[in-house]
Amino acid sequence: GKECTPRIVEIGACKVNLNGKKEYFEALIDPQMNIPVEATNIHHISDAMVKGKPLFKTVWQDFINWVRKDVPDSAEIRFVGHNQEGYDRVLA
């Protein structure tokens, strides 16, 4: 098969504060390439859905700002990742 570089096309998260209040973050990302049909068949995100969406670096900064919002600088933040196998090297 043909080789392709994995790209992130969506970030979704749920933040739970100490009182149990939940906040959600969802964003589609333009991978700047066509999404292989095989990938769309798995995650159901198509080229049309990401057309004109922000690039990863913009969404990532928005995500970090969302995570840090209303959190004291001294607070510990923990991430739990699902369906992120193989992306550790991208996010590290």
Number of C-alpha atoms within 10 A of each C-alpha: 3 3 5 9 5 12 15 14 21 16 14 10 17 14 15 11 11 7 6 8 9 10 12 10 13 12 18 20 23 23 19 16 11 12 19 11 12 9 12 12 10 8 10 10 16 16 17 11 13 20 15 12 17 16 16 20 10 11 19 16 11 14 18 10 11 16 17 13 10 9 12 8 9 6 8 7 9 7 9 7 9 7 6 10 8 9 12 9 7 9 8 5
